[in-house]
Amino acid sequence: MSAPFSSTDAIAIAIMGSGGAGAITAGGLLLEAAGRVGWQGLMTRSVGPQIRGGEALAMVRLATSPVSAHGDRFHILLALDWENAERFVDEVPLDADSLIISDPAAGDPPATLRASGARLLPLPLDRLAESVPEGRANIVALGVLARLLALPLESLETVVVRALARKGVNAAYLRQTLAVGHDAAAGCNGFQRPLPPVSGDSGRWLLTGNEAAALGALRGGVRFAAVYPITPATDLAEWLAPRLEQVGGHLIQAEDEIAALNMALGASYGGVPALTSTSGPGLALMTETLGLAVAAEIPVVVVNVMRGGPSTGIPTKSEQSDLNIALYGLHGDAPHLVLAPTSVSDCLFTTQWAVQLAETLQCPAIVLSDQFLGQTQVACEPPPAAKPTASTRVIASVGGERYHRYALTPSGVSPMAIPGVPGRQYTADGLEHNPHGTPSSRAADHQAQLDKRRDKLLRYDYGAAWAEVEGEGEIAVLTWGSAAGPVREAAARARAQGLAVKAIALRLLAPAQPARLATLLSGVRRVLVVEQSHSQQFLGYLRAHYALPADILILNQPGPLPIRPAGVLAQLSQWK
């Protein structure tokens, strides 16, 4: 196991610049170079409201152990310029121990940043870049950061040259530009924030949550996907498309979200595990087809990468406000699965598990990721080399007896026929039906099929994977999804301060598991609920389905600003 995360060993860097300045590129290269020498970390990006181009902010946090959230502040803000910087100042908390690096020719930092008391280190980034043919200010900036972080320059050179030389940039000039920045920071000894050296295996994976979810789908057996592009889920499909082809599968871009889910449902009906990806507006359009999947008992997986809402909302920012529609948005009594990964790397396991559960239980599964998880890039330890999941769908055998597709069985799961098998034809549509599949409006048939669809989910043993638990104590923090990252860090800090805190992040949201949570809450007297929604959707869900202690605090905030560990810790500190 990895060593527990310590925020004192972490360093956070923000790189800001206007469109074309290369802030995001610099952040990604810094993360990759850090991973090469054994550090772990994450990078998130923030962009302006434009469809293409415009100002950008890369936020990188590095440590010697896994990182799943941003910290309370940034140690270094490096500004390639200050154009439209006001759009990002709320996302870059600084204090008197922080350092601002900027080119004096670009002007002064915004007043909000100066008010933080952060120290200013002026460096002529543009002039230094001009001293090298094809020099770029963002590459100079990387050289500066390498010196301040004690990041070996050779590792950074390897990453930068490999990434940019294939785009036609001269490799020798890239090395010279990095060296210029490195030398320019030589006199900044008082500003250094080196991370502790890392020993052992330095191999790190670089992946986003969308890439991890796509890989989990492949490992789960998905061989067909139909999608309609939507931010922030599109890059899941972009990563998945060529890799599906490599394993004999197919990805189709549909004309809209409704068509995408219908195509996926058709593929699954034909025996091929299938998936679609979307965000909140697309999920709203898919709800009728999801009801069809419930009624016809056809497995399918929907990865919903949440963003700020309602309506078009904030497409490039994260929020957990699709919980209610995922849980309750289908009309009628329509039991289905809802799961949520608890970290970027956990997107792999959770999506693979969702495919397995959907296939086993013959129902739709919604995976609730979000923009933070989906588009954050992490340098992390390689996920376990799990073998692809074997098919878990119960297939009807060939036989002479009359086929009852929706037969009432002890498990609630009845064998599903593949189209074209002689003697195994049946009707699969949204009408209520009898065990044979013939449409029926009889009360007895409706009651029996409602019970069947409910009970197969309730009777299944989901095992320990339904939640992640860290720590013990009479205080519990209940959370889910991307909010689990800051909760883990805050709970660890609280335990270091003498508070007995248990952190519980639910991975399986539907069906609810009241008996399992009651076991986890045994001895717990106080509960803090943490979520990123304005209307306390998660707290409402917990109160509807679980028995909670009377002493409850709630920390809820909408996007676009992330929940930070200090905010969670401040709530816990009320119980000291």
Secondary structure as GFF3:
##gff-version 3
##sequence-region A 1 576
A	DSSP	three_ten_helix	7	9	.	.	.	ID=ss1
A	DSSP	beta_strand	11	17	.	.	.	ID=ss2
A	DSSP	alpha_helix	23	36	.	.	.	ID=ss3
A	DSSP	beta_strand	40	47	.	.	.	ID=ss4
A	DSSP	beta_strand	56	63	.	.	.	ID=ss5
A	DSSP	beta_strand	76	79	.	.	.	ID=ss6
A	DSSP	three_ten_helix	85	87	.	.	.	ID=ss7
A	DSSP	three_ten_helix	89	91	.	.	.	ID=ss8
A	DSSP	beta_strand	99	102	.	.	.	ID=ss9
A	DSSP	three_ten_helix	104	106	.	.	.	ID=ss10
A	DSSP	alpha_helix	111	114	.	.	.	ID=ss11
A	DSSP	beta_strand	119	122	.	.	.	ID=ss12
A	DSSP	alpha_helix	125	130	.	.	.	ID=ss13
A	DSSP	alpha_helix	137	149	.	.	.	ID=ss14
A	DSSP	alpha_helix	153	164	.	.	.	ID=ss15
A	DSSP	three_ten_helix	165	167	.	.	.	ID=ss16
A	DSSP	alpha_helix	171	184	.	.	.	ID=ss17
A	DSSP	three_ten_helix	189	191	.	.	.	ID=ss18
A	DSSP	beta_strand	205	208	.	.	.	ID=ss19
A	DSSP	alpha_helix	209	220	.	.	.	ID=ss20
A	DSSP	beta_strand	224	227	.	.	.	ID=ss21
A	DSSP	alpha_helix	234	246	.	.	.	ID=ss22
A	DSSP	beta_strand	250	253	.	.	.	ID=ss23
A	DSSP	alpha_helix	257	269	.	.	.	ID=ss24
A	DSSP	beta_strand	274	278	.	.	.	ID=ss25
A	DSSP	alpha_helix	280	296	.	.	.	ID=ss26
A	DSSP	beta_strand	300	306	.	.	.	ID=ss27
A	DSSP	alpha_helix	323	328	.	.	.	ID=ss28
A	DSSP	beta_strand	337	339	.	.	.	ID=ss29
A	DSSP	alpha_helix	346	361	.	.	.	ID=ss30
A	DSSP	beta_strand	364	370	.	.	.	ID=ss31
A	DSSP	alpha_helix	371	375	.	.	.	ID=ss32
A	DSSP	beta_strand	377	380	.	.	.	ID=ss33
A	DSSP	alpha_helix	443	459	.	.	.	ID=ss34
A	DSSP	three_ten_helix	463	466	.	.	.	ID=ss35
A	DSSP	beta_strand	467	470	.	.	.	ID=ss36
A	DSSP	beta_strand	475	480	.	.	.	ID=ss37
A	DSSP	three_ten_helix	481	483	.	.	.	ID=ss38
A	DSSP	alpha_helix	484	496	.	.	.	ID=ss39
A	DSSP	beta_strand	501	506	.	.	.	ID=ss40
A	DSSP	beta_strand	508	510	.	.	.	ID=ss41
A	DSSP	alpha_helix	514	520	.	.	.	ID=ss42
A	DSSP	beta_strand	526	531	.	.	.	ID=ss43
A	DSSP	alpha_helix	537	545	.	.	.	ID=ss44
A	DSSP	beta_strand	551	556	.	.	.	ID=ss45
A	DSSP	alpha_helix	565	572	.	.	.	ID=ss46
A	DSSP	three_ten_helix	573	575	.	.	.	ID=ss47
###
